[in-house]
Amino acid sequence: MEELEQGELIGHFACPKCGGSDPLALYQKENHVDGNCWSNCGYMKPKELKELGVTDGANEVLVEAVSSSSNKKGYVLTEEIQEQLEFIGNKKIHGWPERKIPALVNEFYGVRSDVKGDGANKELVKEYCPAYNQKDQLVGYHVRNDAVKKAKNEGKKVQGAPFYSVGDVRASTKLFGQNKFEKGGKFVVLCSGQADARAVFTALNTEKVFNSELGKKVMKVSKFITPVVSTQCGESAVAQIRANYEWLSSFESVIIMYDQDDAGREGAEKIAKIMKAGQAKIAKYKRKDACEHSKRGEWEQIKSAYFKAERYSPVDVLHLSEMWEDFEKEDLNTKIPFPASMSLLNDKLGGGIEKGEITVLGAYTSIGKTSIINNIVYHLIDNTKFKVGAFYLEGTKREIVRDLMSLDMRVNLRLADRSELNMTQLRNRYMNSLASKDQFAFVDHQGACSTEDIFDKFHYLAEVECADVIIFDPLQAGVNSSDNSAIIDFMDRVLKFAKKTDTAVILVSHMRKPDSDDPHNISEYSLLGSSSINQIAFNTVLFSRDKLSDDPNKRNSTRLLLVKCRRTGLTGEAGWVRYDNDTTHFYPTNNPYIENDEPDPILFGESNDIIDDSDYDVKQEEHDWEVIDE
């Protein structure tokens, strides 16, 4: 590739020539742009790129680069690619003699092929495995060029790639074969390639029955079949599993039948960790993979691997010598801080909470739990890179947008006259600030959610949305019984979930009716329900406020009390914050019950100056957005 040596890589693009979703690399040269399709087409001169509509023939690129970090960009099926898909769709369906995969299995999956020779001499040249989007529309084919693959395995120099794609074959598409099976059921088999999937399907779901017309036994697909699917995106396999997690996790058990080499075992474990606890089983072949068995007609060996699959368990027995590294790296664990107004609480927590921990926030009714949660969520979106998964059983989409926008604008939209609001400006600000960051995912429970539904959504938020923090509010509404044993079971499941997925879980808890008139007379024993709430929690923070005080300073000031921190062991007073009804923000404040010689900064308009967010990479911005129509 001498032509490419002096160029600077611009990015990777869809190839309009072969239909690949991202193999075309474009290079900036001194006076022009040229490229190379690493899938099947090879080097492309500026003139050819211009004819294909990729560039203007000089330095201007006319198409959008494919982003490897996002599956949300649309893929445009050009006329040329559409014609290729239709051409492939008209190809014949054959069996694969070498792997002993019958034509009826390829017909079931819609796999088409080019072959040479007849009968026993029939040999596969190319095969085309279909790819479907989430609307069950055919959008591409994953192509296996078997002739090239065999030649390269023999050390021969040949043009072309052994595997490439035509059309939209990405992690966002459905798993291979997924369009053939309904979600839900007892078992689903997951393979790492389309050939292995068809070999397993043949072993599990086909049978020979006597055909009276032919006077002999013929093969057919069984009446009751086990779904068999596979990933088809190579290195993006985990991303494709996440994109189809809801479908895959709808089955009671996921039997992972990956290759028996190091890469296969590692890949199987990665997938098993994504699935719910106890859901994944890992099969072991006696040979390298399913096709190594199928080409020898060892169908019973494949069945045996399926039936003997072992439930995946991440529990390991370790010796002291194997534990040092975790201790050495303890201080490197990422801290998830509370807002800077709660800096004393962050100090006692050693910088904040950590992934894998359960943090309980407890408070009496109507002291401002929702406002506290809103401030925490807004802080994480505005000042950090952490993604929040929210499960509010007492909140709505409308309230979330209104309250987060209030914080972002420092204007209490609850008090605003909606007839005077400029919704166009509000929407533009919302879409260009909060929504554009993609750091918040909300579970719209629509008023009803069982415990099983809750944990299904927990797993979805962690594994698919990749949420770092999940906030569940309130804990008691998620437990379908007032029995203490139900709360114990719920907390135990949350603990296992947090550890398995390495997710920080914040549970908001109600508290029992107070025993005294002192609104600040609270302890961990005030939490409503079982004592297991505090026992299982890693951190427990209690909030209290005298909401009926005649003194506005006391009425709007909230006390923070850390009653448990398993990691640091520090407990006690964790500061005071005061709520500003105009901006809906909390600001640090003095204890309103103690005489203090220094003026309270919140009372003298200095609250913004005493909040130091520098530790969290905060970029202070001046906002000049108009809210009211003039």
C-alpha positions in Angstrom: 0.0 0.0 0.0 2.7 2.5 -1.0 0.0 5.0 -2.1 -1.2 5.3 1.5 2.1 5.7 3.3 2.2 9.5 3.2 -1.5 10.1 4.0 -3.2 11.1 7.2 -6.2 9.0 8.1 -9.5 11.0 8.0 -11.7 8.2 9.2 -13.7 5.0 8.3 -16.7 5.2 6.0 -19.3 2.9 4.4 -18.1 1.6 1.1 -20.6 2.2 -1.7 -18.8 -0.2 -3.9 -19.0 -3.4 -1.9 -21.7 -2.3 0.5 -19.5 -2.8 3.6 -20.7 -0.7 6.6 -17.3 0.7 7.6 -14.3 -0.7 5.6 -13.5 2.3 3.5 -10.6 4.3 5.0 -10.0 7.8 3.5 -6.6 9.5 3.6 -5.8 13.2 3.3 -2.9 13.8 0.9 -1.3 17.1 0.0 -3.7 18.0 -2.8 -6.4 15.3 -2.7 -8.2 12.5 -0.8 -7.8 8.9 -1.7 -8.8 5.7 0.1 -8.6 2.0 0.6 -11.4 -0.5 1.2 -10.0 -3.0 3.6 -12.9 -5.4 3.0 -12.9 -6.3 -0.7 -12.2 -3.4 -3.1 -8.7 -2.3 -2.4 -7.1 1.0 -3.3 -9.4 3.8 -4.7 -8.1 6.7 -6.6 -9.6 10.2 -6.2 -11.3 9.8 -9.6 -13.1 6.6 -8.5 -14.1 8.2 -5.1 -15.6 11.1 -7.0 -17.6 8.8 -9.3 -18.9 6.9 -6.3 -20.1 10.2 -4.7 -17.7 9.9 -1.7 -15.6 13.0 -2.5 -15.7 15.9 -4.9 -12.5 14.6 -6.5 -10.2 16.9 -4.5 -10.2 17.6 -0.7 -14.0 17.6 0.2 -15.5 14.5 1.7 -19.2 14.3 0.9 -20.3 11.5 3.2 -20.4 11.1 7.0 -17.8 9.0 8.8 -19.0 5.9 10.6 -18.7 6.3 14.4 -17.5 3.2 16.3 -18.8 4.7 19.6 -22.4 5.0 18.5 -25.0 2.8 16.9 -27.5 5.6 16.6 -26.4 7.0 13.2 -28.6 6.0 10.4 -27.2 3.9 7.5 -28.3 4.9 4.1 -28.9 2.1 1.7 -27.9 3.6 -1.7 -29.5 2.4 -4.9 -26.4 0.5 -5.7 -26.3 -1.4 -2.4 -30.1 -2.0 -2.6 -29.6 -3.6 -6.0 -26.8 -5.8 -4.5 -29.1 -6.9 -1.7 -31.8 -7.8 -4.3 -29.3 -9.7 -6.4 -28.1 -11.7 -3.5 -31.7 -12.4 -2.4 -32.3 -14.1 -5.7 -29.4 -16.5 -5.3 -30.2 -20.2 -4.7 -30.1 -21.9 -1.4 -27.8 -24.9 -1.1 -26.5 -27.1 1.6 -22.9 -26.9 2.8 -21.6 -30.5 2.2 -18.2 -29.9 3.9 -19.9 -28.9 7.2 -22.9 -31.3 6.6 -25.3 -28.4 7.0 -28.4 -29.4 5.0 -30.2 -27.0 2.6 -33.4 -27.0 4.7 -31.4 -25.4 7.6 -30.0 -22.7 5.3 -33.5 -22.2 4.0 -34.8 -21.8 7.5 -32.3 -19.0 8.2 -32.4 -17.5 4.7 -28.7 -18.2 4.0 -27.9 -18.2 0.2 -24.7 -19.3 -1.4 -22.6 -19.7 -4.5 -21.2 -23.2 -5.1 -19.3 -25.1 -7.8 -19.5 -28.7 -8.7 -22.4 -31.1 -8.3 -23.5 -33.8 -5.9 -20.6 -35.1 -3.7 -18.2 -32.8 -5.5 -20.3 -29.6 -4.6 -18.0 -27.0 -3.0 -18.9 -23.8 -1.3 -17.5 -20.6 -2.9 -19.4 -17.9 -1.0 -22.3 -17.7 1.4 -24.5 -14.8 2.4 -26.1 -14.7 5.9 -28.9 -12.1 6.2 -28.9 -9.3 8.7 -32.2 -7.7 9.9 -32.7 -4.4 11.8 -34.9 -4.1 14.8 -38.0 -3.6 12.6 -37.3 -7.0 11.0 -36.3 -5.4 7.7 -33.5 -7.1 5.6 -30.7 -4.5 5.6 -27.6 -6.5 4.7 -25.7 -9.7 4.3 -22.6 -11.0 6.1 -20.5 -12.6 3.4 -18.1 -15.5 3.8 -15.8 -15.9 0.8 -14.8 -19.5 1.5 -12.5 -19.7 -1.5 -10.4 -16.8 -0.3 -10.4 -18.0 3.3 -9.1 -21.5 2.3 -6.5 -19.9 0.0 -5.2 -17.7 2.8 -5.2 -20.6 5.3 -2.9 -22.3 2.8 -0.6 -19.3 2.7 -1.5 -18.2 -0.8 -1.6 -14.6 -1.8 -5.1 -13.8 -3.1 -7.1 -10.6 -3.6 -10.2 -10.0 -1.4 -11.2 -10.6 2.2 -12.5 -13.9 3.6 -15.3 -12.0 5.4 -17.0 -8.7 4.5 -20.5 -7.1 4.7 -22.9 -5.9 2.1 -25.3 -3.3 3.5 -25.9 -2.5 7.1 -24.4 -5.2 9.2 -23.6 -3.6 12.6 -23.9 -4.2 16.3 -27.3 -2.4 16.2 -28.8 -5.1 14.0 -30.5 -8.2 15.3 -28.6 -11.4 16.1 -28.3 -13.8 13.3 -31.5 -15.9 13.3 -33.2 -13.7 15.9 -36.0 -12.8 13.4 -37.0 -16.4 13.3 -37.8 -16.8 17.0 -40.3 -15.2 19.4 -38.9 -13.8 22.6 -39.4 -15.7 25.8 -39.2 -19.4 26.6 -37.0 -21.8 28.5 -33.8 -22.0 26.4 -31.9 -20.1 23.7 -28.6 -21.1 22.3 -26.0 -18.3 21.5 -23.1 -19.1 19.2 -20.2 -16.9 18.0 -20.7 -17.4 14.3 -23.4 -18.2 11.8 -21.9 -21.5 10.7 -21.7 -22.8 14.3 -25.3 -21.7 14.9 -26.5 -23.7 11.9 -24.5 -26.7 13.0 -26.1 -26.6 16.5 -29.5 -26.0 15.0 -29.1 -29.1 12.8 -28.1 -31.2 15.8 -30.9 -30.0 18.1 -33.8 -29.3 15.7 -33.8 -31.6 12.8 -34.9 -35.2 12.5 -35.2 -38.0 9.9 -38.7 -39.2 9.2 -39.9 -41.8 6.8 -41.4 -40.4 3.6 -43.8 -42.9 2.1 -43.8 -41.3 -1.3 -40.0 -41.5 -1.6 -39.9 -44.8 0.3 -37.0 -43.6 2.5 -36.2 -41.4 5.4 -35.8 -37.7 4.8 -34.6 -34.9 7.0 -37.0 -32.2 8.3 -37.1 -29.5 10.9 -38.7 -30.7 14.2 -42.1 -29.4 15.3 -40.7 -28.1 18.6 -37.4 -26.3 18.2 -34.9 -24.6 20.5 -33.9 -21.1 19.3 -30.3 -20.9 18.1 -28.8 -17.5 17.2 -25.3 -16.0 16.9 -23.5 -12.7 16.9 -22.2 -11.6 13.5 -20.2 -8.5 14.2 -16.8 -9.9 15.2 -15.2 -7.6 17.7 -18.5 -5.8 18.3 -20.1 -9.0 19.6 -20.7 -7.6 23.1 -22.2 -4.5 21.7 -24.6 -6.6 19.6 -25.6 -8.5 22.7 -26.3 -5.3 24.5 -28.4 -4.0 21.6 -30.5 -7.2 21.8 -30.3 -7.7 25.5 -34.1 -7.5 26.2 -34.8 -10.2 23.7 -32.0 -12.5 24.8 -32.7 -12.0 28.5 -36.4 -12.9 28.1 -35.4 -16.6 28.1 -34.9 -18.6 31.3 -31.5 -19.9 30.3 -29.0 -18.7 27.7 -26.7 -21.6 26.6 -23.5 -20.1 25.3 -21.8 -22.4 22.8 -18.6 -20.6 21.9 -15.3 -22.0 20.5 -13.0 -23.9 22.9 -10.0 -21.8 22.1 -8.8 -19.0 24.4 -10.7 -16.3 22.5 -13.9 -18.3 22.6 -13.7 -19.0 26.3 -12.9 -15.4 27.1 -15.8 -14.3 24.9 -18.2 -16.7 26.5 -17.3 -15.4 30.0 -17.8 -11.8 28.8 -21.3 -12.6 27.6 -22.1 -14.6 30.7 -21.3 -11.7 32.9 -23.7 -9.5 31.0 -26.7 -11.8 31.6 -28.7 -12.0 34.7 -27.4 -14.0 37.7 -27.9 -17.7 37.1 -29.2 -17.2 33.6 -26.1 -18.1 31.6 -24.8 -21.6 31.0 -21.5 -22.3 29.1 -21.2 -25.4 27.0 -17.9 -27.2 26.3 -17.2 -29.1 23.0 -14.8 -32.0 22.8 -13.4 -30.4 19.6 -12.7 -26.7 18.8 -16.3 -25.8 17.8 -19.6 -27.0 16.6 -18.5 -27.2 12.9 -15.6 -29.4 13.8 -18.1 -31.9 15.1 -20.6 -31.4 12.3 -18.1 -32.0 9.5 -17.6 -35.4 11.1 -21.3 -36.1 11.6 -20.9 -36.0 15.4 -24.3 -34.6 16.1 -24.6 -36.4 19.4 -21.5 -34.7 20.6 -23.1 -31.3 19.9 -26.2 -32.4 21.7 -24.2 -33.6 24.7 -22.4 -30.3 24.9 -25.8 -28.5 24.9 -27.3 -30.7 27.6 -24.2 -30.7 29.8 -23.7 -26.9 29.7 -22.8 -25.7 33.2 -24.3 -22.7 34.9 -21.9 -19.8 34.9 -20.8 -18.8 38.4 -18.4 -15.9 38.9 -17.5 -17.2 42.4 -13.8 -18.0 42.6 -11.6 -19.3 45.4 -8.5 -17.1 45.9 -5.3 -17.3 47.9 -3.8 -14.4 49.7 -1.1 -14.0 47.1 -3.8 -13.3 44.5 -5.5 -10.6 46.5 -2.8 -8.0 46.8 -3.5 -6.3 43.5 -7.0 -5.3 44.5 -5.7 -3.8 47.7 -2.9 -1.9 45.9 -5.4 -0.4 43.5 -8.0 0.5 46.1 -7.3 4.2 46.0 -7.7 4.2 42.2 -11.3 3.1 42.4 -13.4 5.8 40.8 -15.4 7.9 43.2 -18.8 9.2 42.3 -19.2 12.4 44.3 -22.3 14.1 45.6 -22.8 17.8 44.7 -20.1 20.1 46.0 -22.7 21.7 48.3 -22.3 18.3 50.2 -18.6 18.5 50.4 -18.4 17.4 54.0 -20.4 14.3 53.2 -18.0 13.6 50.3 -15.0 13.9 52.6 -16.5 11.4 55.1 -17.2 9.0 52.2 -13.6 9.2 51.0 -14.5 11.3 47.9 -17.9 9.9 47.2 -19.6 6.5 46.6 -18.1 3.7 44.5 -19.5 1.3 41.9 -20.7 -1.9 43.4 -22.0 -0.2 46.6 -25.5 0.3 47.8 -26.2 3.8 49.3 -29.4 4.4 51.2 -30.8 7.9 51.5 -33.4 8.2 54.2 -35.7 11.0 55.2 -39.2 11.7 56.7 -42.1 12.6 54.4 -42.0 16.0 52.7 -38.6 17.1 53.8 -37.4 17.4 50.1 -36.1 14.0 49.1 -37.1 14.7 45.5 -35.3 18.0 45.4 -32.2 16.3 46.9 -32.3 13.5 44.3 -32.8 16.1 41.5 -29.7 18.0 42.6 -27.7 14.8 42.8 -28.8 13.7 39.3 -28.2 17.2 37.8 -24.8 17.4 39.3 -23.8 14.0 37.8 -25.0 15.0 34.4 -23.5 18.5 34.5 -20.2 17.9 36.3 -19.2 14.3 35.6 -19.2 11.7 32.9 -21.2 9.2 34.9 -24.5 7.9 33.4 -27.6 7.8 35.6 -30.4 5.2 35.4 -33.5 6.5 37.1 -36.4 4.4 38.5 -38.8 6.8 40.1 -42.0 5.0 41.2 -43.5 8.3 42.3 -42.3 10.5 39.5 -43.3 11.2 35.9 -41.5 12.2 32.7 -43.0 15.7 32.8 -41.7 16.3 36.4 -38.2 15.1 35.5 -37.9 17.4 32.5 -39.3 20.4 34.5 -37.1 19.8 37.6 -33.9 19.2 35.7 -34.5 22.2 33.4 -35.2 24.3 36.5 -31.7 23.4 37.9 -30.1 23.9 34.5 -31.6 27.4 34.1 -31.6 28.3 37.9 -35.2 29.2 37.5 -38.0 27.4 39.4 -40.3 26.3 36.6 -42.8 25.0 39.1 -43.7 28.6 39.9 -43.6 29.9 36.3 -46.7 30.9 34.4 -46.6 28.4 31.5 -48.6 30.7 29.3 -45.6 33.1 29.4 -42.9 30.5 28.7 -41.2 30.4 25.3 -41.4 26.7 24.7 -39.2 26.9 21.6 -36.3 28.4 23.5 -36.8 26.0 26.4 -36.8 23.0 24.0 -33.7 24.2 22.2 -31.9 24.7 25.5 -33.0 21.3 26.8 -32.0 19.4 23.6 -28.7 21.2 23.3 -27.7 20.8 27.0 -29.1 18.1 29.1 -30.5 15.8 26.4 -27.5 16.0 24.2 -25.2 14.5 26.9 -27.0 11.1 26.9 -26.2 10.6 30.6 -29.7 9.9 31.8 -32.1 6.9 31.2 -35.5 6.8 32.8 -37.7 3.7 33.4 -41.2 4.7 32.5 -43.0 2.2 34.7 -46.5 3.5 33.9 -47.8 3.0 37.4 -47.2 -0.8 37.8 -44.1 -2.8 38.3 -43.5 -6.2 39.9 -40.3 -7.1 41.7 -39.2 -9.2 38.8 -39.9 -6.3 36.4 -37.8 -4.0 38.6 -34.8 -6.3 38.4 -35.2 -6.9 34.7 -35.0 -3.1 34.2 -32.1 -2.8 36.6 -30.2 -5.3 34.4 -31.3 -3.4 31.3 -30.0 -0.1 32.7 -26.7 -1.6 33.7 -26.0 -3.9 30.8 -27.6 -2.1 27.9 -27.7 1.6 28.9 -24.3 1.2 30.7 -25.5 3.2 33.6 -22.9 3.8 36.3 -25.4 4.8 38.9 -29.0 3.6 39.4 -31.4 5.5 41.6 -34.5 3.8 42.9 -37.1 5.9 44.6 -38.7 4.9 47.0 -37.5 1.5 48.1 -40.7 0.6 49.9 -42.9 1.0 46.8 -40.8 -1.6 45.0 -41.5 -4.3 47.5 -44.8 -6.1 47.0 -45.3 -6.9 50.6 -45.2 -5.2 54.0 -43.5 -8.3 55.4 -39.9 -7.7 56.6 -38.8 -10.9 54.8 -39.8 -9.3 51.5 -37.5 -6.3 52.1 -34.7 -8.5 53.2 -35.0 -10.5 50.0 -35.2 -7.3 47.9 -32.1 -5.8 49.6 -30.2 -9.1 49.1 -31.0 -9.1 45.4 -29.9 -5.5 45.1 -26.6 -6.4 46.7 -26.0 -9.2 44.3 -27.0 -7.1 41.4 -24.7 -4.2 42.4 -21.7 -6.5 42.8 -22.3 -8.5 39.6 -22.8 -5.5 37.4 -20.4 -3.2 39.3 -23.1 -0.5 39.5 -23.6 2.1 42.2 -27.2 1.8 43.5 -28.8 4.6 45.4 -32.0 3.5 47.3 -34.3 6.2 48.6 -36.1 5.1 51.8 -39.1 6.4 53.7 -38.8 6.6 57.5 -41.1 5.6 60.4 -43.4 8.1 62.0 -41.2 10.1 64.4 -41.3 9.3 68.1 -40.6 12.9 69.2 -41.3 16.4 68.2 -37.7 17.0 67.3 -37.5 16.7 63.5 -33.8 16.0 63.7 -34.1 13.1 66.1 -33.3 10.4 63.5 -31.2 7.3 63.3 -30.7 4.3 61.1 -33.4 2.6 63.2 -35.9 5.1 61.8 -35.8 3.6 58.3 -39.2 2.2 57.4 -39.1 -1.6 57.1 -36.5 -4.2 58.0 -33.2 -3.4 59.7 -31.6 -5.2 56.7 -31.9 -1.9 54.8 -29.1 -0.4 56.9 -27.3 -3.7 57.5 -26.9 -4.5 53.7 -26.2 -0.9 52.7 -22.6 0.2 52.3 -23.5 3.8 53.0 -26.5 5.2 54.8 -27.2 9.0 54.7 -30.1 10.5 56.6 -31.6 13.9 55.8 -33.8 15.9 58.3 -35.5 19.3 58.2 -37.8 21.3 60.4 -40.4 21.9 57.7 -42.9 23.6 60.1 -40.5 26.1 61.7 -41.5 29.8 61.8 -37.8 30.6 61.2 -37.3 30.5 57.4 -33.6 29.8 57.9 -34.4 26.7 59.9 -37.3 25.7 57.7 -35.2 25.7 54.5 -32.1 24.1 56.0 -31.5 20.4 55.8 -29.2 18.4 58.0 -27.0 15.6 56.6 -26.1 12.7 58.9 -23.8 9.8 57.8 -24.7 6.9 60.0 -22.8 4.2 58.1 -19.9 4.1 55.7 -18.4 0.6 55.4 -15.4 1.7 53.4 -14.1 4.6 55.5 -15.8 3.8 58.9 -16.5 7.5 59.3 -19.9 8.6 60.6 -21.5 11.6 62.2 -22.5 15.1 61.2 -22.0 15.6 57.4 -23.0 19.3 57.1 -26.0 21.4 56.3 -27.5 22.6 53.0 -30.1 25.2 52.4 -32.6 25.1 49.6 -33.0 28.1 47.4 -36.6 28.1 46.1 -35.8 30.5 43.2 -33.0 28.4 41.7 -34.0 25.0 43.1 -30.4 24.4 44.0 -29.0 23.4 47.4 -26.1 25.5 48.8 -23.9 24.8 51.8 -25.0 26.6 55.0 -24.2 26.9 58.7 -26.1 25.0 61.3 -29.1 27.3 61.9 -29.4 26.2 65.5 -26.0 27.5 66.5 -24.9 31.1 66.9 -22.2 31.8 64.4 -20.1 35.0 64.2 -19.6 34.6 60.5 -22.6 35.5 58.3 -24.4 32.7 56.5 -23.3 33.1 52.8 -26.7 31.9 51.5 -28.3 34.9 53.2 -26.0 37.4 51.6 -26.1 36.2 48.0 -22.6 34.6 48.2 -23.7 31.0 47.9 -22.2 30.5 44.4 -18.8 31.7 45.6 -18.4 29.1 48.3 -19.1 26.2 46.1 -15.8 24.8 44.7 -16.4 22.3 41.9 -12.9 22.4 40.7 -12.2 18.8 41.9 -14.9 17.6 39.5 -13.8 19.4 36.3 -16.7 21.7 36.4 -16.8 24.3 33.7 -18.7 27.4 34.9 -20.8 29.0 32.1 -22.8 32.2 31.9 -26.2 31.5 30.5 -28.1 34.3 28.8 -31.1 32.2 27.7 -34.5 34.0 27.6 -37.3 32.2 29.3 -40.2 34.7 29.1 -41.8 35.9 26.0 -41.6 39.6 25.9 
